[in-house]
């Protein structure tokens, strides 16, 4: 059997290539780059510029440049600090809960059992449903008068009377977190299941012969094998959960009071409902900077772990 191989491409050959050949990669990338610039970067620059103005849409003639005035106002805004704390809880609880539930689900779906294919297909349903549908469905589940959750808890004698899950300031945020956890865990389940499929079975067989328990196999084979998947999926979910506000907006509108306000929702309320675009974009830009710092720290730690 004859194997035909092409000669290696040297730098001299590239230098002697015609201009059209050398420009072809850049020409192919140009449409995607232009779309990204116009759809992503230009609005970002416009948002930064707008944040330096006292711009209220129903007072367009009163618009004036205030520099960092909107950012200074943030430090004296109690709603901003409440929203920041709620955002930290929102991310800090939702992502680990989704990851933990997704890991358990993936480990179960990786086992052999009847109708496993159907179970793998059904587990995607929460992730496939639109966020508005999920928010409306769970708002009905939490309803103190007609919701099924209170009926079940009262029947099991866990509570004595209906609990106003979305009307209690101390419970509303955690109720919405439970909703988003249910919606997002299939993403982790699918990603982790794909990672589990890539771990050779021979490693588990060798560990069993050496007498390793199931727990030690999980710690020394499964976790290292899916660590890159967990890192990537965790980063994506941190970004998505941090920017998610549709479920909160439909279920509580940010209330009661400001108990379920997050920074993206607060920026939306100030810019789109109060028409205070200057202050609203200042909140959005501040949130973007904070989220970027979190992502940078996350990536730095992840790279150090990979290098080890």
C-alpha positions in Angstrom: 0.0 0.0 0.0 1.4 3.3 -1.1 1.0 6.3 1.2 1.1 9.7 -0.5 2.2 12.5 1.7 2.4 16.2 0.8 5.7 18.0 1.3 6.0 20.3 4.4 5.2 23.9 3.8 8.2 26.1 4.5 8.2 29.8 5.4 9.8 30.6 2.1 6.9 28.9 0.2 4.4 31.0 2.2 6.4 34.2 1.5 6.4 33.4 -2.3 2.6 32.7 -2.3 0.5 35.3 -4.1 -1.3 38.0 -2.1 -4.7 36.5 -2.7 -3.6 33.2 -1.1 -2.1 34.8 1.9 -5.2 37.1 2.4 -7.7 34.3 2.0 -7.8 33.3 5.7 -8.4 36.9 6.8 -11.0 37.4 4.1 -12.9 34.3 5.4 -12.7 35.5 9.0 -13.7 39.1 8.2 -17.5 38.6 8.1 -17.5 36.9 11.6 -15.2 39.6 13.0 -17.4 42.4 11.6 -20.6 40.9 13.0 -18.9 40.5 16.4 -17.7 44.1 16.3 -21.0 45.6 15.3 -23.2 43.4 17.6 -21.0 43.0 20.6 -18.2 45.5 20.9 -19.9 48.6 19.6 -22.9 48.3 22.0 -20.4 47.7 24.8 -18.5 50.9 24.0 -21.8 52.8 23.7 -22.9 51.5 27.1 -19.7 52.8 28.7 -20.1 56.2 27.0 -23.8 56.4 28.2 -22.8 55.6 31.8 -20.9 58.9 31.9 -24.1 60.9 31.2 -27.1 61.8 33.3 -29.4 60.5 30.7 -33.1 60.1 31.6 -35.2 59.3 28.5 -38.2 61.4 29.5 -35.9 64.4 30.1 -33.8 64.3 26.9 -33.0 68.1 27.0 -31.6 67.7 30.5 -29.0 65.2 29.5 -25.5 66.2 30.7 -22.0 64.8 31.1 -21.4 63.8 34.7 -18.2 61.7 34.3 -18.0 59.1 37.0 -20.9 60.7 38.9 -23.2 57.7 38.2 -20.5 55.3 39.6 -20.1 57.5 42.7 -23.9 57.2 43.2 -23.6 53.5 43.4 -21.7 53.6 46.7 -24.6 55.5 48.4 -27.3 53.3 46.8 -28.6 50.7 49.2 -30.5 48.9 46.5 -27.2 48.4 44.6 -25.6 46.8 47.6 -28.6 44.6 48.2 -28.6 43.6 44.6 -24.9 42.8 44.8 -25.3 40.6 47.8 -28.3 38.8 46.2 -26.2 38.3 43.0 -23.4 36.7 45.1 -26.0 34.3 46.7 -27.6 33.7 43.4 -24.4 32.6 41.8 -22.8 31.0 44.8 -25.8 28.6 45.4 -27.2 28.0 42.0 -24.0 26.9 40.2 -22.8 24.4 42.9 -26.3 23.0 43.2 -26.7 22.6 39.5 -23.2 21.0 39.3 -23.9 18.6 42.2 -27.3 17.5 40.9 -25.9 17.2 37.4 -23.0 15.0 38.6 -25.4 12.7 40.5 -27.6 12.4 37.5 -24.7 11.8 35.1 -23.4 9.0 37.3 -26.8 7.3 37.4 -27.3 7.7 33.6 -23.9 6.2 33.0 -25.0 2.9 34.6 -26.7 0.1 32.7 -30.4 -0.1 33.3 -33.6 -0.7 31.2 -34.8 2.3 29.2 -31.6 4.2 29.8 -31.9 5.9 26.4 -35.3 7.2 27.2 -34.1 8.5 30.6 -31.3 10.3 28.9 -33.7 12.0 26.5 -36.2 13.0 29.2 -33.6 14.5 31.4 -33.1 17.3 28.8 -36.7 18.6 29.2 -36.0 21.2 31.9 -33.1 22.6 29.9 -35.1 22.6 26.6 -38.1 24.4 28.0 -38.2 28.3 27.6 -37.3 30.2 30.8 -40.7 32.0 30.7 -42.6 28.7 30.7 -40.5 27.4 33.6 -41.0 30.5 35.6 -44.8 30.5 35.1 -44.9 26.8 35.9 -42.9 27.1 39.1 -44.9 30.2 40.1 -48.0 28.1 40.0 -46.2 25.3 42.0 -45.3 27.9 44.7 -48.7 29.5 44.8 -50.0 29.5 48.4 -53.6 29.0 47.4 -53.5 26.6 44.4 -49.9 25.4 44.3 -49.1 21.7 44.5 -46.0 22.2 46.7 -47.9 23.4 49.7 -50.5 20.7 49.3 -47.7 18.0 49.4 -46.0 19.6 52.4 -49.2 19.9 54.3 -50.2 16.3 53.5 -46.8 15.1 54.8 -47.3 17.3 57.9 -44.0 19.1 57.2 -45.8 22.4 57.4 -49.1 23.3 59.1 -50.3 26.0 56.8 -49.5 27.3 53.3 -46.2 29.0 52.9 -46.0 32.1 50.7 -42.8 31.1 49.0 -42.6 34.0 46.6 -44.1 36.6 49.0 -41.8 36.1 51.9 -38.6 38.2 51.6 -36.6 35.6 53.5 -37.7 32.7 51.1 -38.3 34.3 47.7 -34.7 34.3 46.5 -34.1 30.7 47.6 -37.3 29.6 45.9 -36.2 31.2 42.6 -32.7 29.5 43.1 -34.5 26.2 43.4 -36.3 26.9 40.1 -33.1 27.8 38.2 -31.3 24.8 39.7 -34.0 22.5 38.3 -33.8 24.2 34.9 -30.0 24.2 34.6 -28.8 20.8 36.1 -29.4 18.9 32.8 -26.7 21.0 31.2 -24.2 19.7 33.7 -25.6 16.2 33.4 -25.1 16.0 29.7 -21.6 17.5 29.8 -20.4 15.3 32.7 -22.0 12.2 31.0 -20.0 13.0 27.9 -16.8 13.2 30.1 -17.6 9.9 31.8 -17.9 8.2 28.4 -14.3 9.2 27.7 -12.8 7.5 30.8 -11.5 4.0 29.8 -13.2 1.1 31.6 -9.8 -0.6 32.0 -8.9 2.0 34.7 -11.8 0.9 36.8 -11.1 -2.8 36.2 -7.5 -2.3 37.2 -8.5 -0.4 40.3 -11.0 -3.1 41.3 -8.3 -5.8 41.0 -6.1 -3.7 43.3 -8.9 -3.6 45.8 -9.9 0.1 45.5 -13.4 0.8 46.8 -16.1 2.6 44.7 -15.4 5.8 46.6 -11.7 5.7 46.0 -12.3 4.9 42.3 -14.6 8.0 42.2 -11.9 10.2 43.8 -8.9 9.0 41.9 -10.4 8.0 38.5 -13.8 9.7 37.9 -13.1 13.1 39.3 -9.7 13.6 37.5 -11.2 12.3 34.3 -14.1 14.8 34.3 -12.2 17.7 35.9 -11.7 19.6 32.6 -15.4 19.2 31.8 -16.4 20.5 35.2 -14.1 23.5 34.9 -15.5 24.4 31.4 -19.1 23.8 32.3 -18.8 25.6 35.6 -17.3 28.7 33.9 -20.1 28.8 31.4 -22.8 28.4 34.0 -21.3 31.1 36.2 -21.6 33.5 33.3 -25.1 32.4 32.2 -26.5 32.3 35.8 -25.0 35.7 36.6 -26.7 37.3 33.6 -29.9 35.4 34.0 -32.8 37.6 35.1 -35.8 36.3 33.0 -36.9 33.7 35.6 -36.6 36.2 38.4 -38.5 38.9 36.5 -41.4 36.6 35.6 -41.7 34.9 39.0 -41.2 37.9 41.4 -40.4 41.0 39.4 -37.5 41.5 41.8 -39.7 41.6 44.9 -41.0 41.4 47.5 -39.3 44.7 48.0 -35.8 44.2 46.7 -35.3 40.7 48.1 -34.8 39.1 44.7 -33.1 42.0 43.0 -29.8 41.0 41.2 -27.5 43.5 39.4 -28.7 42.6 35.9 -32.3 43.0 37.0 -31.6 46.2 38.8 -29.9 47.6 35.7 -32.9 46.6 33.6 -35.4 48.2 35.9 -33.5 51.5 36.1 -32.8 51.6 32.3 -36.0 50.1 30.8 -38.7 50.8 33.4 -37.5 54.0 35.0 -35.8 55.2 31.7 -32.7 56.2 33.6 -30.3 55.0 31.0 -27.2 56.7 32.5 -27.5 55.1 35.9 -28.8 51.8 34.5 -25.8 51.4 32.2 -23.4 52.4 35.0 -24.8 49.4 37.0 -24.5 47.1 34.0 -20.9 48.2 33.3 -20.0 47.7 37.0 -21.5 44.3 37.0 -19.6 43.4 33.8 -16.3 44.5 35.4 -17.0 42.4 38.6 -18.0 39.4 36.5 -14.9 39.7 34.4 -12.8 39.8 37.5 -14.5 36.6 38.8 -13.9 34.9 35.5 -10.3 35.9 35.4 -9.7 34.5 38.9 -11.5 31.3 37.9 -9.4 30.9 34.8 -6.2 31.6 36.6 -6.9 29.0 39.3 -8.1 26.5 36.7 -4.9 26.9 34.6 -2.8 26.4 37.7 -4.6 23.2 38.5 -4.2 22.0 34.9 -0.4 22.7 35.0 -0.1 20.6 38.1 
